[in-house]
Amino acid sequence: MNNLLKLRENLKKLPFDNFWQIGETTGSFLRDLIIENSYTSVLEVGTSSGYSATWLLEGLQNQGVSSLTCIESHKERHELATQNLTSVCPDNVSLNIVLSHAPECFKSDFDLKYDLVFIDATKRQTIEIFELLYTNLNQGGSIVVDNVLSHLEKMQPFLDYLKNNNIKFDLHQFDAGVVHVKKD
């Protein structure tokens, strides 16, 4: 775990304009969600440098055999995330870092069964990504979407979609604003 914490501290120093990072409260929320629900299969859509994935790995490290799949569409950020995360990935976690763009990558032969999905990608495609992943989410699983308040104008259609489809969600006002949907 010490390597995860060191890497996280180093990644926090990257220029935010090039390597977007989630807030620490969001990271803690994701880690704790994994631990509290005993989630073992996690998908991250929009990995950037791997900062948020360090929180996900921290949550998974004591969950037994687990998996983390990270999707990143930007080549430089994908390479950096791959380098960073493979060096600190716990032995019990199968790590797959994919260079691709969501939602297109999910239309191919891609396993969509996860306990937790974290979406921090192109805001205008959030509804399409959510629809593809929510129907395949494991029972009792969660989808967490970042930047709901910081990008409210772009994210309002997503919030309206959830309300119009009677999908229960919690809106957390920490950091950039996080929506949490749990599939019962």
TORZA-872044 format. One record per residue: residue number from 1; residue in three letters; x, y, z of N, C-alpha, C in turn. Coordinates in pm, 1 decimal, padded with zeros to 6 digits. Last residue first. Layout:
! residues N
NUM,Ala,X,Y,Z,X,Y,Z,X,Y,Z
...
//
This chain:
! residues 184
184,Asp,-03026.7,-00202.8,-00726.6,-03083.2,-00298.1,-00627.9,-03131.4,-00424.1,-00692.5
183,Lys,-02754.8,-00023.4,-00803.3,-02852.2,-00111.6,-00865.3,-02899.9,-00214.4,-00764.2
182,Lys,-02698.1,00308.8,-00722.7,-02680.6,00170.4,-00679.0,-02792.6,00087.4,-00739.1
181,Val,-02525.5,00590.8,-00821.0,-02643.3,00508.9,-00850.0,-02611.5,00367.4,-00806.1
180,His,-02408.4,00901.0,-00741.1,-02393.6,00758.7,-00709.2,-02527.3,00690.3,-00732.9
179,Val,-02237.8,01179.5,-00864.6,-02363.5,01106.0,-00860.2,-02332.5,00959.8,-00832.6
178,Val,-02053.2,01446.2,-00734.8,-02053.8,01305.0,-00770.5,-02196.4,01251.7,-00761.8
177,Gly,-01852.8,01727.4,-00749.6,-01991.2,01678.4,-00752.8,-01995.8,01538.4,-00810.1
176,Ala,-01591.7,01785.2,-00716.2,-01654.5,01835.7,-00839.1,-01800.9,01794.0,-00851.8
175,Asp,-01606.7,01782.7,-00367.1,-01516.2,01797.0,-00481.8,-01591.0,01854.1,-00602.4
174,Phe,-01944.5,01702.4,-00269.3,-01802.3,01720.5,-00242.9,-01725.0,01724.1,-00374.6
173,Gln,-02213.9,01653.6,-00293.6,-02165.3,01785.6,-00332.0,-02018.9,01807.9,-00295.3
172,His,-02374.6,01383.4,-00439.4,-02281.4,01426.5,-00334.5,-02214.6,01556.1,-00380.1
171,Leu,-02675.8,01256.7,-00498.6,-02586.1,01360.4,-00549.3,-02503.4,01409.9,-00431.8
170,Asp,-02794.0,00935.5,-00558.9,-02750.8,01031.1,-00457.6,-02656.2,01128.7,-00524.8
169,Phe,-03079.9,00804.6,-00732.2,-02938.6,00841.0,-00722.7,-02917.1,00934.1,-00605.3
168,Lys,-03300.7,00595.4,-00910.9,-03264.7,00659.8,-00784.4,-03115.4,00686.7,-00781.4
167,Ile,-03458.4,00653.6,-01201.3,-03339.2,00586.9,-01149.3,-03296.1,00664.1,-01024.4
166,Asn,-03672.8,00739.6,-01360.6,-03694.6,00695.6,-01222.6,-03579.3,00612.4,-01168.3
165,Asn,-03620.1,00862.5,-01592.7,-03626.0,00716.7,-01597.0,-03640.1,00655.3,-01458.0
164,Asn,-03602.9,01129.0,-01523.5,-03708.7,01088.5,-01617.2,-03725.4,00937.0,-01626.3
163,Lys,-03369.6,01125.1,-01361.0,-03500.8,01158.9,-01304.7,-03613.7,01107.6,-01393.4
162,Leu,-03172.3,01056.2,-01551.4,-03193.0,00973.8,-01431.9,-03331.5,00998.3,-01373.2
161,Tyr,-03204.7,01272.1,-01733.6,-03222.9,01132.8,-01777.5,-03251.7,01042.1,-01657.0
160,Asp,-03127.9,01488.1,-01574.0,-03266.0,01479.8,-01622.4,-03298.9,01337.5,-01667.0
159,Leu,-02856.0,01425.4,-01548.3,-02940.9,01430.5,-01428.6,-03088.6,01420.2,-01466.4
158,Phe,-02786.5,01449.0,-01821.2,-02770.9,01321.8,-01751.3,-02857.9,01317.1,-01625.8
157,Pro,-02836.2,01722.2,-01872.7,-02913.0,01619.4,-01944.1,-02902.2,01480.8,-01878.5
156,Gln,-02638.2,01836.0,-01693.8,-02781.5,01847.3,-01665.4,-02864.7,01746.0,-01743.8
155,Met,-02375.9,01834.7,-01776.9,-02425.1,01716.2,-01706.4,-02574.9,01721.4,-01675.1
154,Lys,-02319.3,02080.5,-01886.8,-02303.7,01962.2,-01972.5,-02366.7,01838.2,-01909.6
153,Glu,-02373.8,02237.5,-01660.4,-02441.9,02265.6,-01786.8,-02435.2,02143.7,-01880.5
152,Leu,-02198.2,02130.3,-01462.1,-02343.5,02115.2,-01451.7,-02415.1,02139.1,-01584.4
151,His,-01938.2,02063.7,-01395.2,-01975.9,02071.1,-01536.7,-02128.5,02061.1,-01550.1
150,Ser,-01937.9,02051.4,-01122.2,-01839.5,02139.5,-01186.3,-01868.5,02159.3,-01334.4
149,Leu,-02136.6,01857.5,-01076.5,-02160.9,01997.5,-01040.0,-02062.7,02092.1,-01108.8
148,Val,-02030.1,01625.0,-01187.2,-02170.5,01658.1,-01210.9,-02200.0,01804.3,-01178.3
147,Asn,-01781.4,01498.6,-01174.4,-01794.0,01630.3,-01237.5,-01936.9,01674.8,-01263.2
146,Asp,-01845.9,01139.3,-01204.2,-01778.0,01257.4,-01150.6,-01812.6,01382.6,-01231.0
145,Val,-02048.4,00875.6,-01106.5,-02017.8,00968.7,-01215.4,-01961.6,01096.7,-01153.9
144,Val,-02067.8,00538.0,-01032.7,-02035.1,00669.6,-00979.3,-01990.4,00756.4,-01096.6
143,Ile,-02271.6,00264.9,-00989.7,-02207.0,00350.8,-01088.7,-02189.3,00487.5,-01023.4
142,Ser,-02268.1,-00052.6,-00825.0,-02279.0,00093.2,-00823.8,-02213.7,00154.1,-00946.3
141,Gly,-02454.3,-00359.2,-00754.9,-02340.7,-00280.0,-00800.0,-02371.0,-00131.2,-00802.1
140,Gly,-02666.5,-00517.1,-00707.7,-02603.4,-00458.0,-00590.2,-02484.4,-00370.8,-00624.6
139,Gln,-02590.6,-00709.1,-00990.9,-02690.8,-00675.3,-00890.0,-02620.7,-00626.5,-00764.1
138,Asn,-02360.7,-00564.1,-01224.4,-02398.6,-00672.1,-01133.1,-02500.6,-00621.6,-01031.7
137,Leu,-02462.4,-00398.2,-01519.4,-02404.3,-00388.5,-01386.3,-02451.9,-00504.3,-01299.1
136,Asn,-02589.4,-00382.8,-01760.1,-02501.1,-00497.3,-01737.9,-02437.0,-00499.3,-01599.8
135,Thr,-02725.6,-00145.0,-01751.3,-02802.4,-00267.5,-01776.8,-02719.6,-00393.0,-01750.7
134,Tyr,-02510.4,00035.6,-01714.9,-02608.3,00011.9,-01608.0,-02686.3,-00117.7,-01629.7
133,Leu,-02366.1,00051.8,-01957.2,-02307.3,-00014.1,-01840.7,-02408.7,-00047.4,-01732.1
132,Leu,-02525.9,00181.7,-02145.1,-02457.7,00057.1,-02180.9,-02411.5,-00019.9,-02056.9
131,Glu,-02604.4,00410.9,-01999.3,-02703.7,00314.2,-02047.2,-02639.7,00178.8,-02078.7
130,Phe,-02353.9,00543.9,-01960.1,-02432.9,00495.3,-01846.6,-02530.5,00387.3,-01890.4
129,Ile,-02287.8,00612.2,-02223.7,-02199.5,00523.9,-02146.6,-02277.7,00461.9,-02031.5
128,Glu,-02504.7,00785.2,-02281.3,-02481.8,00665.3,-02361.8,-02393.8,00564.4,-02287.7
127,Ile,-02465.0,00985.1,-02083.5,-02589.8,00907.5,-02088.8,-02567.8,00777.6,-02165.4
126,Thr,-02206.7,01087.4,-02146.5,-02232.9,01021.3,-02018.8,-02358.8,00935.8,-02024.1
125,Gln,-02119.0,01233.4,-02355.8,-02152.1,01093.4,-02382.6,-02186.9,01016.6,-02254.4
124,Arg,-02047.3,01479.8,-02267.0,-02160.4,01474.1,-02359.4,-02201.8,01330.9,-02391.4
123,Lys,-01815.9,01428.2,-02112.1,-01943.6,01459.0,-02046.4,-02062.7,01443.7,-02141.0
122,Thr,-01579.6,01183.4,-02127.1,-01646.7,01285.1,-02207.6,-01788.6,01308.1,-02156.1
121,Ala,-01536.2,01067.1,-01787.1,-01496.7,01075.9,-01927.7,-01572.8,01189.5,-01995.9
120,Asp,-01564.2,00905.0,-01555.2,-01502.9,01037.5,-01550.3,-01446.9,01065.2,-01689.8
119,Ile,-01727.4,00662.8,-01382.5,-01728.3,00733.9,-01510.6,-01675.6,00876.3,-01489.5
118,Phe,-01681.4,00355.5,-01246.5,-01653.2,00497.0,-01221.4,-01638.7,00565.9,-01356.1
117,Val,-01861.7,00082.8,-01139.1,-01816.0,00156.3,-01257.2,-01798.4,00301.6,-01214.8
116,Leu,-01856.8,-00222.8,-00971.3,-01846.5,-00077.3,-00960.2,-01794.9,-00022.0,-01091.7
115,Asp,-01896.6,-00476.8,-01064.3,-01959.0,-00439.6,-00937.7,-01962.3,-00287.7,-00921.7
114,Tyr,-01969.0,-00566.9,-01407.8,-01885.3,-00509.9,-01303.2,-01967.6,-00486.1,-01177.7
113,Lys,-01973.6,-00675.7,-01724.0,-02021.6,-00714.6,-01591.3,-01924.7,-00666.2,-01484.0
112,Leu,-01888.8,-00642.9,-01982.3,-01951.2,-00527.8,-01917.6,-02004.9,-00559.3,-01778.1
111,Asp,-01629.4,-00727.2,-02189.7,-01704.6,-00771.4,-02072.4,-01758.2,-00649.5,-01998.2
110,Phe,-01657.1,-00686.3,-02532.5,-01604.5,-00627.9,-02410.3,-01691.6,-00674.5,-02294.3
109,Asp,-01649.0,-00679.8,-02843.1,-01649.2,-00792.5,-02749.7,-01581.5,-00749.7,-02619.6
108,Ser,-01794.0,-00354.7,-02883.1,-01723.3,-00471.7,-02935.2,-01733.0,-00582.6,-02830.6
107,Lys,-01902.8,-00150.0,-02752.5,-01986.7,-00209.3,-02856.4,-01918.6,-00328.9,-02921.8
106,Phe,-01725.0,-00033.3,-02587.5,-01819.5,-00126.4,-02526.4,-01909.7,-00194.9,-02628.7
105,Cys,-01585.7,00149.8,-02739.0,-01516.9,00025.5,-02701.1,-01613.1,-00077.7,-02642.6
104,Glu,-01761.7,00369.1,-02759.5,-01739.5,00281.5,-02874.5,-01676.7,00147.9,-02835.6
103,Pro,-01804.5,00556.3,-02561.3,-01865.0,00425.6,-02544.5,-01834.7,00326.6,-02657.4
102,Ala,-01459.2,00543.7,-02493.7,-01593.9,00501.8,-02456.4,-01691.8,00600.6,-02518.6
101,His,-01175.1,00451.0,-02671.0,-01268.8,00558.5,-02641.2,-01404.0,00498.8,-02605.6
100,Ser,-00859.8,00314.1,-02558.8,-00981.1,00314.0,-02640.0,-01068.5,00429.8,-02596.2
99,Leu,-00643.7,00121.8,-02418.4,-00638.5,00245.0,-02496.5,-00756.4,00240.6,-02593.2
98,Val,-00684.6,-00019.3,-02100.5,-00722.0,-00024.1,-02241.3,-00711.0,00114.4,-02303.6
97,Ile,-00547.1,-00216.8,-01868.0,-00556.3,-00074.8,-01904.1,-00569.9,-00068.1,-02055.6
96,Asn,-00615.2,-00435.8,-01622.5,-00623.7,-00424.4,-01766.8,-00645.0,-00276.9,-01800.1
95,Leu,-00511.8,-00640.5,-01358.5,-00520.0,-00504.7,-01410.1,-00518.5,-00506.4,-01561.5
94,Ser,-00615.3,-00827.3,-01093.8,-00587.4,-00837.2,-01237.0,-00614.0,-00699.5,-01297.2
93,Val,-00492.1,-00835.7,-00770.9,-00574.6,-00761.6,-00866.2,-00523.8,-00783.7,-01008.6
92,Asn,-00318.4,-00947.4,-00591.6,-00450.9,-01008.9,-00601.7,-00539.4,-00943.9,-00708.5
91,Asp,-00090.1,-00786.0,-00592.4,-00084.8,-00918.1,-00656.0,-00222.2,-00980.1,-00676.6
90,Pro,-00154.7,-00437.8,-00667.7,-00143.6,-00550.6,-00574.3,-00153.1,-00684.3,-00648.3
89,Cys,00033.2,-00221.2,-00868.7,-00086.0,-00305.9,-00862.4,-00064.7,-00421.7,-00764.7
88,Val,00243.7,-00055.9,-00918.5,00189.7,-00058.1,-00781.3,00070.2,-00151.9,-00764.4
87,Ser,00316.9,-00071.1,-01184.9,00424.0,-00073.7,-01085.1,00371.6,-00085.6,-00941.3
86,Thr,00086.8,-00039.3,-01327.0,00146.6,-00173.5,-01325.3,00255.6,-00182.8,-01218.5
85,Leu,00042.5,00237.6,-01293.5,-00041.9,00141.1,-01224.3,00017.8,00000.8,-01221.5
84,Asn,00243.7,00375.8,-01446.9,00219.8,00402.0,-01305.0,00150.6,00285.9,-01235.1
83,Gln,00221.1,00269.5,-01708.1,00349.3,00267.6,-01636.7,00326.7,00281.0,-01486.0
82,Thr,-00049.5,00330.2,-01757.4,00000.2,00192.2,-01764.0,00129.8,00178.4,-01684.7
81,Ala,-00049.8,00609.2,-01737.7,-00130.1,00528.5,-01644.4,-00080.5,00384.4,-01641.8
80,Leu,00117.4,00670.5,-01955.9,00155.4,00709.3,-01820.9,00079.3,00626.1,-01717.5
79,Glu,-00036.9,00568.8,-02168.8,00098.7,00517.4,-02144.3,00144.9,00548.4,-02002.3
78,His,-00267.9,00730.4,-02140.0,-00277.0,00584.3,-02131.2,-00140.5,00524.1,-02098.4
77,Arg,-00163.4,00983.9,-02191.5,-00216.0,00954.2,-02057.5,-00228.2,00803.3,-02036.6
76,Glu,-00092.7,00945.2,-02464.1,00008.4,00981.6,-02364.0,-00038.6,00949.6,-02222.6
75,Lys,-00349.0,00878.2,-02583.6,-00232.4,00789.0,-02588.3,-00129.1,00820.2,-02480.1
74,His,-00668.5,00887.4,-02452.0,-00554.4,00971.6,-02487.6,-00425.5,00888.8,-02474.5
73,Ser,-00856.9,00713.3,-02348.2,-00852.6,00733.7,-02493.0,-00731.0,00813.7,-02540.4
72,Glu,-00876.7,00453.6,-02117.8,-00824.6,00587.4,-02142.8,-00805.2,00603.8,-02293.1
71,Ile,-01011.7,00244.1,-01879.5,-01023.8,00288.6,-02018.3,-00969.2,00431.4,-02026.9
70,Cys,-00929.5,-00028.5,-01675.8,-00922.5,00117.2,-01693.6,-00927.6,00148.6,-01842.5
69,Thr,-01037.5,-00272.4,-01459.3,-01020.5,-00238.4,-01600.0,-01028.6,-00086.9,-01610.8
68,Leu,-00946.7,-00482.3,-01208.3,-00965.9,-00341.1,-01239.3,-00936.7,-00323.2,-01387.0
67,Ser,-01046.1,-00752.1,-00997.6,-01003.3,-00700.8,-01127.9,-01035.8,-00552.5,-01138.9
66,Ser,-00943.1,-00999.3,-00747.7,-01018.3,-00883.6,-00796.4,-00968.8,-00842.7,-00934.8
65,Val,-00935.8,-01214.6,-00481.6,-00910.5,-01204.9,-00625.7,-01002.5,-01098.3,-00684.2
64,Gly,-00959.4,-01002.2,-00193.6,-00938.9,-01133.2,-00255.7,-00911.3,-01112.8,-00403.3
63,Gln,-00957.6,-00741.5,-00109.2,-01086.6,-00800.4,-00145.8,-01073.1,-00941.7,-00201.7
62,Asn,-00750.6,-00570.9,-00056.9,-00782.5,-00671.8,00044.3,-00913.3,-00744.8,00015.3
61,Gln,-00734.9,-00401.0,-00282.6,-00617.7,-00477.0,-00239.2,-00646.2,-00584.5,-00135.0
60,Leu,-00945.1,-00235.7,-00357.8,-00944.4,-00375.0,-00403.7,-00836.8,-00460.9,-00337.9
59,Gly,-00882.4,00016.7,-00256.3,-01003.2,-00051.6,-00211.8,-01002.1,-00199.7,-00244.6
58,Glu,-00649.0,00065.9,-00400.6,-00643.4,00061.0,-00254.6,-00766.1,-00010.8,-00197.9
57,Leu,-00752.7,00077.0,-00658.2,-00663.0,-00033.1,-00620.3,-00652.2,-00045.7,-00468.9
56,Leu,-00894.7,00318.2,-00635.3,-00965.9,00194.1,-00664.9,-00881.1,00073.2,-00625.6
55,Trp,-00685.4,00496.2,-00591.8,-00789.6,00482.5,-00489.3,-00866.3,00351.5,-00508.8
54,Thr,-00553.1,00469.0,-00831.8,-00481.9,00431.6,-00708.4,-00580.4,00415.4,-00592.8
53,Ala,-00733.8,00567.8,-01015.3,-00718.7,00422.2,-01007.9,-00639.8,00379.9,-00884.1
52,Ser,-00691.1,00838.9,-00995.3,-00814.1,00783.5,-00938.2,-00804.8,00632.0,-00924.5
51,Tyr,-00432.6,00844.7,-01128.7,-00453.2,00890.8,-00990.9,-00577.4,00828.5,-00928.4
50,Gly,-00384.1,00787.6,-01391.0,-00396.9,00674.8,-01299.3,-00420.8,00715.4,-01155.3
49,Ser,-00396.6,00989.7,-01572.1,-00263.2,00941.4,-01535.3,-00266.6,00820.0,-01444.2
48,Ser,-00699.7,00896.6,-01713.9,-00597.3,01000.8,-01711.9,-00463.6,00939.0,-01674.3
47,Thr,-00926.4,00734.6,-01730.0,-00824.9,00704.6,-01629.6,-00722.0,00816.0,-01611.4
46,Gly,-01215.3,00668.1,-01816.8,-01146.1,00796.4,-01809.1,-01041.2,00791.0,-01700.2
45,Val,-01381.5,00448.2,-01640.5,-01391.1,00506.3,-01774.2,-01336.7,00647.9,-01765.5
44,Glu,-01310.9,00159.4,-01468.7,-01294.0,00304.2,-01466.7,-01293.3,00353.3,-01610.5
43,Leu,-01459.7,-00109.8,-01307.3,-01430.0,-00047.8,-01435.8,-01418.2,00101.5,-01415.2
42,Val,-01408.9,-00391.0,-01098.8,-01424.4,-00246.5,-01111.7,-01382.9,-00202.8,-01252.0
41,Ser,-01492.0,-00643.4,-00884.9,-01470.5,-00613.8,-01027.6,-01508.1,-00468.5,-01053.2
40,Thr,-01544.7,-00661.0,-00617.2,-01420.9,-00722.4,-00665.4,-01394.1,-00696.9,-00813.2
39,Tyr,-01685.9,-00518.6,-00323.7,-01677.5,-00522.4,-00469.6,-01542.6,-00581.4,-00511.5
38,Ser,-01779.9,-00498.1,-00059.4,-01699.9,-00614.2,-00101.6,-01697.7,-00629.8,-00253.3
37,Asn,-01887.2,-00265.3,00027.3,-01975.0,-00354.2,-00049.8,-01905.6,-00480.1,-00098.3
36,Glu,-01678.1,-00138.8,00162.2,-01805.7,-00158.6,00231.7,-01896.9,-00257.7,00160.1
35,Ile,-01476.2,-00127.7,-00041.4,-01456.5,-00203.3,00082.4,-01589.4,-00237.2,00148.0
34,Ile,-01593.7,00036.9,-00238.9,-01542.3,-00097.1,-00271.6,-01534.4,-00182.8,-00146.0
33,Leu,-01643.6,00266.4,-00089.3,-01754.9,00197.4,-00155.4,-01715.2,00053.5,-00189.8
32,Asp,-01385.9,00348.9,-00021.7,-01474.4,00299.8,00083.4,-01594.2,00224.5,00026.2
31,Arg,-01292.1,00432.2,-00277.0,-01222.9,00327.2,-00199.9,-01316.8,00264.3,-00097.9
30,Leu,-01478.9,00639.6,-00332.4,-01467.1,00521.4,-00419.2,-01402.6,00404.9,-00345.1
29,Phe,-01423.9,00818.5,-00117.9,-01558.9,00765.7,-00139.1,-01553.7,00638.5,-00222.9
28,Ser,-01158.0,00883.0,-00167.2,-01193.9,00811.0,-00043.7,-01331.2,00746.1,-00056.4
27,Gly,-01197.3,01022.9,-00410.7,-01113.7,00903.6,-00403.3,-01145.7,00819.0,-00281.5
26,Thr,-01354.2,01237.3,-00320.6,-01408.5,01143.7,-00420.0,-01329.1,01013.6,-00418.1
25,Thr,-01167.2,01358.6,-00155.1,-01291.2,01306.7,-00096.3,-01357.8,01208.2,-00191.5
24,Glu,-00970.7,01436.9,-00339.2,-00940.2,01333.6,-00239.9,-01066.3,01275.8,-00175.6
23,Gly,-01092.7,01471.2,-00679.3,-01061.1,01520.8,-00546.2,-01038.0,01406.5,-00449.1
22,Ile,-00927.0,01353.2,-00978.9,-01042.7,01364.6,-00890.5,-00997.0,01424.8,-00758.1
21,Gln,-00745.4,01525.6,-01233.1,-00747.8,01439.0,-01115.1,-00879.6,01459.9,-01039.4
20,Trp,-00610.6,01551.7,-01556.5,-00720.0,01579.8,-01464.6,-00722.2,01477.2,-01352.3
19,Phe,-00352.7,01659.2,-01690.7,-00381.6,01532.2,-01624.5,-00486.3,01555.4,-01516.6
18,Asn,-00345.9,01917.9,-01791.9,-00308.7,01805.2,-01878.8,-00350.2,01670.2,-01822.3
17,Asp,-00427.9,02082.3,-01585.6,-00481.3,02106.5,-01720.3,-00451.6,01992.6,-01817.0
16,Phe,-00273.2,02002.6,-01364.8,-00414.8,01964.5,-01372.4,-00471.8,01981.0,-01513.3
15,Pro,00045.1,01866.9,-01372.7,-00037.3,01983.7,-01409.2,-00181.6,01942.6,-01437.9
14,Leu,00112.1,01655.9,-01085.3,00103.9,01676.0,-01230.0,00017.1,01797.0,-01262.0
13,Lys,00092.6,01606.7,-00817.0,00177.7,01718.7,-00857.1,00173.1,01745.4,-01007.4
12,Lys,-00045.8,01375.2,-00781.4,-00113.1,01500.4,-00744.1,-00036.6,01622.6,-00791.6
11,Leu,00144.4,01183.2,-00833.1,00048.5,01216.4,-00939.1,-00027.5,01344.7,-00908.6
10,Asn,00274.2,01165.3,-00583.4,00347.2,01214.0,-00701.7,00251.4,01258.6,-00812.1
9,Glu,00068.2,01058.4,-00426.5,00125.8,01188.4,-00391.5,00201.6,01248.5,-00510.3
8,Arg,00034.4,00810.9,-00558.0,-00075.2,00907.6,-00552.3,-00022.3,01047.7,-00521.5
7,Leu,00281.7,00687.2,-00503.8,00243.8,00719.6,-00640.8,00134.3,00825.7,-00642.2
6,Lys,00257.8,00661.0,-00224.8,00366.8,00740.4,-00283.3,00332.2,00782.6,-00425.4
5,Leu,00034.5,00490.8,-00209.3,00028.7,00624.6,-00149.5,00137.8,00715.1,-00206.4
4,Leu,00134.5,00262.4,-00337.3,00014.7,00330.4,-00387.5,00008.7,00473.4,-00336.6
3,Asn,00346.0,00193.7,-00167.5,00375.3,00234.8,-00304.8,00256.8,00307.1,-00367.8
2,Asn,00201.8,00118.1,00062.9,00290.3,00233.6,00068.6,00324.0,00285.4,-00070.7
1,Met,00082.8,-00119.6,00000.0,00000.0,00000.0,00000.0,00086.8,00125.5,00000.0
//
